[in-house]
Amino acid sequence: MFSQPDFRRAYLANAVSQIGNAFQFVALMWFAVVAAGPLSVIVVRLVDGLPALLFGLHGGAAADRWDRRRTMIVADLVRGLVLVPVAVVGLIGTVPLWALVVTAFVLTTGASYFTPAFGAFLPSLVGKSHVQRANGLVTAANAGLNVTGWAVAAALLGIVSVGTFFAINAASFFVSAALLIRVTPRPLASRVQVPPRRRLRHGFENLRDRTGLPAAVAMLGAGMTVMTGVWTVGVAELARSTLGHGANGLALVLAATALGTITATSLLSWRPVRRKVFVSCLAWTPALPGYVLLGLADSLPPALVGTYLVGFASAAAFVLVTAATQESLPEERLGSALGVVFLGHAGTKPLGLVAIAPFYAVFDPTVMFIAGGIVVFALALTAAAAVRAASDRADPTLAVA
């Protein structure tokens, strides 16, 4: 697959920007705390996730209306240009909290257009029969680069200014755009003309006719909502109050989560799955023992195993849902459908922070983790049953989608 120059360039473009994103993530969280305390982290994370909820569907619709390669290039350039003044201010002084909030919002807005366009463009680079492998390779690289970027950024926090982190991320977007410019344009043979009033719901309409896929996408959204509300807050509290390793413990937990992601996506890049929609729902079931281990953990080893399983489950589900969507829809309808997948994967994160995370004020992490695991497990089995029923209705000779 890497022998194909255009896929190699697109893969490298994504990888380069991911390194910058990893630096940005650490810098944004750390300097938000320094600027205004722990509450500011929640504010920045909410603002960071809000554009996916607001613009995810429009980004998907745009991927069907606009040239996808050009959309990715423009999204990269906009994100890079927005970071330049922030980097300059950070190099010569202190970046105010409002600037961090605005930056986070614009960066995720750019991702809301880049990600559906990238996903819709991928089948034209590798062919529909290889999209599972391609998605596995891309997601595994993202997870590995995240861990590397987090570690390097954490080591540099006390040495370099905040502006350096933003400058690195800006440069990564410009390099990504330069690589994408070298990718051969692949215009669609035809484009679906959708009335403006229907564009935002067009993705849902495209998914509705695909056997079992709506249930799988809904499960992806539910799983990510629970993961954001339970896991994101819970692991930080677990590292602080129980594991006894402070920031190093949190770093190890994050690394174990990324390792779970890398394992799942590496397996999927190597072994094709035939019934992707059905398996994507069952992929969430390992999250139950993962959350239980996190809830009962009184030392680092069970916490690492638990968060590894959660990372494995969420990554496997995401890759399988994405690949199933790419395989089952014609290219001219793919962007809008992937906008819905992006909404389920990233747009639900603010919902988790708003609807679930506040329960930590009432319940301790043990209750939250175990309850979250039970909810995800029950929803996964329900979604798998819905997929099976939809498959049987569509064609009684087929067991599952």
C-alpha positions as CSV (number, residue, x, y, z in Angstrom):
1,M,0.0,0.0,0.0
2,F,2.9,2.4,0.8
3,S,4.2,1.7,-2.7
4,Q,1.4,4.0,-4.0
5,P,2.9,7.5,-4.0
6,D,-0.4,9.4,-3.4
7,F,-1.4,7.2,-0.4
8,R,2.1,7.6,1.0
9,R,1.9,11.4,0.7
10,A,-1.6,11.6,2.2
11,Y,-0.5,9.2,5.0
12,L,2.6,11.4,5.8
13,A,0.5,14.6,5.6
14,N,-1.8,13.2,8.3
15,A,1.1,11.9,10.4
16,V,3.0,15.2,10.3
17,S,-0.1,17.2,11.4
18,Q,-0.7,14.6,14.1
19,I,2.7,15.3,15.7
20,G,1.8,19.0,15.8
21,N,-1.6,18.1,17.3
22,A,0.1,16.1,20.1
23,F,2.3,19.0,21.0
24,Q,-0.7,21.3,20.9
25,F,-2.8,19.1,23.1
26,V,-0.2,19.1,26.0
27,A,0.5,22.8,25.6
28,L,-3.1,23.8,25.5
29,M,-4.0,21.8,28.6
30,W,-1.0,22.8,30.6
31,F,-1.1,26.5,29.8
32,A,-4.8,26.6,30.4
33,V,-4.2,25.4,33.9
34,V,-1.4,27.9,34.4
35,A,-3.6,30.7,33.1
36,A,-6.8,30.2,35.0
37,G,-6.8,26.9,37.0
38,P,-8.4,23.5,36.5
39,L,-11.8,24.8,35.5
40,S,-10.2,26.4,32.4
41,V,-9.2,22.9,31.2
42,I,-12.9,21.9,31.1
43,V,-13.7,25.1,29.3
44,V,-11.0,24.6,26.7
45,R,-11.9,20.9,26.2
46,L,-15.6,21.9,25.7
47,V,-14.8,24.6,23.2
48,D,-12.3,22.2,21.6
49,G,-15.1,19.6,21.0
50,L,-18.0,22.0,20.2
51,P,-17.1,22.6,16.5
52,A,-17.4,18.9,15.8
53,L,-20.9,19.0,17.1
54,L,-21.7,22.3,15.2
55,F,-19.9,21.7,11.9
56,G,-19.4,18.0,11.6
57,L,-22.5,17.5,9.4
58,H,-21.7,20.5,7.3
59,G,-18.1,19.3,6.9
60,G,-19.4,16.0,5.6
61,A,-21.8,17.7,3.2
62,A,-19.0,20.0,2.0
63,A,-16.9,16.9,1.2
64,D,-19.5,15.8,-1.3
65,R,-19.9,19.3,-2.9
66,W,-16.3,20.6,-2.9
67,D,-13.1,19.2,-4.2
68,R,-11.9,16.9,-1.3
69,R,-8.2,17.4,-1.8
70,R,-8.6,21.2,-2.0
71,T,-10.8,21.1,1.1
72,M,-8.1,19.3,3.1
73,I,-5.4,21.8,1.9
74,V,-7.5,24.8,2.8
75,A,-8.3,23.3,6.2
76,D,-4.6,22.8,6.9
77,L,-3.7,26.3,5.7
78,V,-6.4,28.0,7.8
79,R,-5.3,26.1,10.9
80,G,-1.7,26.9,10.3
81,L,-2.4,30.6,9.7
82,V,-4.5,30.9,12.9
83,L,-1.7,29.5,15.0
84,V,1.0,31.9,13.7
85,P,-0.1,35.0,15.7
86,V,-0.7,32.8,18.8
87,A,2.8,31.4,18.4
88,V,4.3,34.9,18.1
89,V,2.4,36.2,21.2
90,G,3.6,33.1,23.1
91,L,7.2,33.6,22.1
92,I,7.3,37.2,23.3
93,G,4.8,37.1,26.2
94,T,1.9,35.3,27.8
95,V,-1.0,33.9,25.8
96,P,-4.4,34.9,27.4
97,L,-7.0,32.3,28.1
98,W,-9.4,33.7,25.5
99,A,-6.8,33.2,22.8
100,L,-6.4,29.6,23.8
101,V,-10.2,29.1,23.7
102,V,-10.5,30.7,20.2
103,T,-7.5,28.7,18.9
104,A,-9.0,25.5,20.1
105,F,-12.3,26.3,18.5
106,V,-10.8,27.2,15.1
107,L,-8.5,24.1,15.1
108,T,-11.4,21.7,15.6
109,T,-13.5,23.6,13.1
110,G,-10.8,22.9,10.6
111,A,-10.7,19.2,11.6
112,S,-14.5,19.1,11.0
113,Y,-13.9,19.8,7.3
114,F,-10.6,18.0,7.0
115,T,-11.6,14.6,8.5
116,P,-14.7,13.8,6.4
117,A,-12.9,15.0,3.3
118,F,-9.9,12.7,4.1
119,G,-12.1,9.7,4.8
120,A,-14.1,10.3,1.6
121,F,-10.8,10.7,-0.4
122,L,-9.2,7.6,1.0
123,P,-11.1,5.0,-1.1
124,S,-9.9,6.7,-4.3
125,L,-6.3,6.3,-3.2
126,V,-6.4,2.6,-2.1
127,G,-9.6,1.2,-3.5
128,K,-12.7,0.1,-1.4
129,S,-11.3,-3.4,-0.8
130,H,-8.4,-1.9,1.1
131,V,-10.0,0.8,3.2
132,Q,-10.0,-1.2,6.4
133,R,-6.3,-1.7,6.2
134,A,-5.7,1.9,5.3
135,N,-7.8,3.2,8.2
136,G,-6.0,0.8,10.5
137,L,-2.6,2.1,9.4
138,V,-3.7,5.8,9.7
139,T,-5.2,5.4,13.2
140,A,-2.3,3.3,14.5
141,A,0.1,6.0,13.3
142,N,-2.0,8.7,15.0
143,A,-1.9,6.8,18.3
144,G,1.8,6.1,18.2
145,L,2.6,9.7,17.3
146,N,0.3,11.0,20.0
147,V,2.3,9.0,22.6
148,T,5.6,10.2,21.2
149,G,4.4,13.8,21.0
150,W,2.9,13.8,24.5
151,A,6.2,12.5,25.9
152,V,8.4,15.0,24.1
153,A,6.1,17.9,24.8
154,A,5.9,17.0,28.5
155,A,9.7,17.0,28.6
156,L,9.9,20.4,26.9
157,L,7.3,22.1,29.0
158,G,9.7,23.5,31.5
159,I,12.4,24.4,28.9
160,V,10.7,26.2,26.0
161,S,8.0,28.9,25.8
162,V,4.3,28.2,24.9
163,G,4.9,29.9,21.6
164,T,7.2,27.1,20.5
165,F,4.5,24.5,20.8
166,F,2.1,26.6,18.7
167,A,4.8,27.3,16.2
168,I,5.5,23.5,15.8
169,N,1.8,22.8,15.2
170,A,1.5,25.7,12.7
171,A,4.5,24.3,10.8
172,S,3.0,20.8,10.8
173,F,-0.1,22.0,9.1
174,F,1.9,23.9,6.4
175,V,3.9,20.7,5.7
176,S,0.7,18.7,5.6
177,A,-0.7,21.1,3.0
178,A,2.5,20.9,0.9
179,L,2.3,17.1,0.9
180,L,-1.4,17.1,-0.1
181,I,-0.7,19.6,-3.0
182,R,1.5,16.8,-4.5
183,V,-1.3,14.3,-4.4
184,T,-2.9,13.8,-7.8
185,P,-6.4,15.4,-7.9
186,R,-9.2,12.8,-8.2
187,P,-12.4,14.7,-9.2
188,L,-15.7,12.7,-8.7
189,A,-17.3,11.3,-11.9
190,S,-20.6,12.8,-10.7
191,R,-21.9,14.8,-7.8
192,V,-25.3,14.4,-6.1
193,Q,-27.3,17.6,-6.2
194,V,-28.9,18.1,-2.8
195,P,-31.2,21.0,-2.0
196,P,-29.7,23.3,0.6
197,R,-32.3,22.5,3.2
198,R,-31.5,18.8,3.0
199,R,-27.7,19.0,3.0
200,L,-27.3,18.6,6.8
201,R,-29.6,15.6,7.0
202,H,-28.3,14.1,3.8
203,G,-25.7,12.0,5.6
204,F,-28.4,10.5,7.9
205,E,-30.5,9.7,4.8
206,N,-27.5,7.9,3.1
207,L,-26.8,5.8,6.2
208,R,-30.5,4.9,6.8
209,D,-30.6,2.7,3.7
210,R,-27.4,0.7,4.7
211,T,-28.3,-2.4,6.7
212,G,-27.4,-2.0,10.4
213,L,-25.1,1.0,9.9
214,P,-27.3,3.5,11.7
215,A,-27.2,1.3,14.8
216,A,-23.4,1.0,14.6
217,V,-22.9,4.7,14.2
218,A,-25.2,5.4,17.1
219,M,-23.2,2.9,19.2
220,L,-20.0,4.7,18.3
221,G,-21.5,8.0,19.5
222,A,-22.8,6.4,22.7
223,G,-19.5,4.7,23.4
224,M,-17.5,7.9,22.9
225,T,-19.9,9.9,25.0
226,V,-19.4,7.6,27.9
227,M,-15.7,7.4,27.3
228,T,-15.4,11.2,27.4
229,G,-17.6,11.7,30.4
230,V,-16.3,8.8,32.5
231,W,-12.7,8.0,31.3
232,T,-11.4,11.5,30.5
233,V,-12.1,12.8,34.0
234,G,-11.8,9.5,35.8
235,V,-8.3,8.6,34.8
236,A,-7.0,12.0,35.8
237,E,-8.6,11.7,39.3
238,L,-7.4,8.1,39.5
239,A,-3.8,9.1,38.8
240,R,-4.0,12.0,41.3
241,S,-5.7,10.3,44.3
242,T,-5.2,6.5,44.0
243,L,-2.3,5.4,41.9
244,G,0.3,7.5,43.8
245,H,2.4,8.3,40.7
246,G,1.2,11.8,40.0
247,A,1.7,13.2,36.5
248,N,3.9,10.2,35.6
249,G,1.1,7.8,36.5
250,L,-1.3,9.8,34.2
251,A,1.3,9.7,31.4
252,L,1.5,5.9,31.7
253,V,-2.3,5.6,31.7
254,L,-2.5,7.7,28.5
255,A,0.3,5.6,26.9
256,A,-1.5,2.4,27.8
257,T,-4.6,3.7,26.1
258,A,-2.7,4.6,23.0
259,L,-1.1,1.1,23.1
260,G,-4.6,-0.4,23.1
261,T,-5.5,1.8,20.1
262,I,-2.3,0.7,18.2
263,T,-2.9,-3.0,18.9
264,A,-6.5,-2.9,17.7
265,T,-5.8,-0.8,14.6
266,S,-2.6,-2.8,13.7
267,L,-4.7,-6.0,13.9
268,L,-7.3,-4.5,11.6
269,S,-4.7,-3.3,9.1
270,W,-3.5,-6.9,8.9
271,R,-6.7,-9.0,9.1
272,P,-9.8,-8.1,7.1
273,V,-13.2,-8.3,8.9
274,R,-16.1,-9.4,6.8
275,R,-19.1,-8.4,9.0
276,K,-17.8,-5.0,9.9
277,V,-21.0,-3.4,11.0
278,F,-21.9,-6.2,13.5
279,V,-18.4,-6.6,14.8
280,S,-18.0,-2.9,15.3
281,C,-20.8,-3.1,17.9
282,L,-19.3,-6.1,19.7
283,A,-15.9,-4.4,19.6
284,W,-17.2,-2.3,22.5
285,T,-17.6,-5.3,24.8
286,P,-14.0,-5.4,26.1
287,A,-14.6,-1.9,27.5
288,L,-16.6,-3.6,30.4
289,P,-13.7,-5.4,31.9
290,G,-11.6,-2.4,31.2
291,Y,-13.8,0.0,33.1
292,V,-14.2,-2.5,35.9
293,L,-10.4,-2.8,36.3
294,L,-10.1,1.0,36.3
295,G,-12.9,1.2,39.0
296,L,-11.3,-1.4,41.2
297,A,-7.6,-0.4,40.6
298,D,-5.6,0.4,43.7
299,S,-2.3,0.2,41.9
300,L,-0.9,1.0,38.5
301,P,-0.8,-2.5,36.8
302,P,-4.6,-3.1,36.8
303,A,-5.3,0.5,35.8
304,L,-2.9,0.1,32.8
305,V,-4.6,-3.1,31.7
306,G,-8.1,-1.5,32.1
307,T,-7.3,1.6,30.1
308,Y,-5.6,-0.6,27.4
309,L,-8.8,-2.5,26.9
310,V,-10.9,0.8,26.7
311,G,-8.5,2.1,24.1
312,F,-8.6,-1.2,22.2
313,A,-12.4,-1.2,22.1
314,S,-13.0,2.4,21.0
315,A,-10.3,2.3,18.3
316,A,-11.6,-1.0,16.8
317,A,-15.1,0.2,16.7
318,F,-14.1,3.5,15.0
319,V,-12.0,1.8,12.3
320,L,-14.7,-0.8,11.5
321,V,-17.6,1.8,11.4
322,T,-15.5,4.1,9.1
323,A,-14.4,1.2,6.8
324,A,-18.0,-0.1,6.6
325,T,-19.3,3.3,5.6
326,Q,-16.5,3.7,3.0
327,E,-17.2,0.3,1.5
328,S,-21.0,0.5,1.4
329,L,-21.6,3.9,-0.1
330,P,-20.8,5.4,-3.5
331,E,-18.0,7.9,-3.5
332,E,-20.3,10.8,-4.4
333,R,-22.3,10.2,-1.2
334,L,-19.5,9.3,1.1
335,G,-18.6,12.7,2.5
336,S,-22.0,13.4,4.0
337,A,-22.1,9.9,5.6
338,L,-18.7,10.3,7.1
339,G,-19.7,13.6,8.5
340,V,-22.3,11.7,10.6
341,V,-19.5,9.2,11.6
342,F,-17.3,12.2,12.6
343,L,-20.2,13.6,14.6
344,G,-20.6,10.4,16.4
345,H,-16.9,10.0,17.1
346,A,-15.9,13.6,17.9
347,G,-19.1,15.6,18.2
348,T,-20.4,13.6,21.2
349,K,-17.4,14.5,23.4
350,P,-18.9,17.8,24.6
351,L,-22.1,15.8,25.5
352,G,-20.0,13.5,27.7
353,L,-18.3,16.4,29.5
354,V,-21.6,18.2,30.1
355,A,-24.0,15.3,30.8
356,I,-21.8,12.7,32.5
357,A,-18.6,14.3,34.0
358,P,-20.6,16.4,36.6
359,F,-21.7,13.2,38.3
360,Y,-18.1,12.9,39.7
361,A,-19.3,15.6,42.1
362,V,-21.7,13.0,43.6
363,F,-20.1,9.6,42.9
364,D,-16.6,8.4,43.4
365,P,-14.5,7.1,40.4
366,T,-15.2,3.4,41.3
367,V,-18.9,3.8,40.8
368,M,-18.5,5.9,37.7
369,F,-16.1,3.5,36.0
370,I,-18.2,0.4,36.7
371,A,-21.5,2.1,35.8
372,G,-19.9,3.3,32.6
373,G,-18.7,-0.1,31.7
374,I,-22.1,-1.7,32.3
375,V,-23.9,0.9,30.2
376,V,-21.5,0.5,27.3
377,F,-21.7,-3.3,27.4
378,A,-25.5,-3.2,27.5
379,L,-25.7,-0.7,24.6
380,A,-23.2,-2.8,22.6
381,L,-25.3,-5.9,22.9
382,T,-28.4,-4.0,22.0
383,A,-26.8,-2.4,19.0
384,A,-25.5,-5.8,17.8
385,A,-29.0,-7.3,18.2
386,A,-30.4,-4.3,16.1
387,V,-27.8,-4.9,13.4
388,R,-28.7,-8.6,13.3
389,A,-32.4,-7.9,13.1
390,A,-31.9,-5.3,10.3
391,S,-29.7,-7.8,8.4
392,D,-32.3,-10.6,8.7
393,R,-35.1,-8.2,7.5
394,A,-33.0,-7.1,4.5
395,D,-32.0,-10.7,3.5
396,P,-33.0,-13.7,5.7
397,T,-30.2,-15.7,4.2
398,L,-27.6,-13.4,5.7
399,A,-26.8,-13.8,9.4
400,V,-25.5,-10.2,10.0
401,A,-24.4,-7.2,8.1
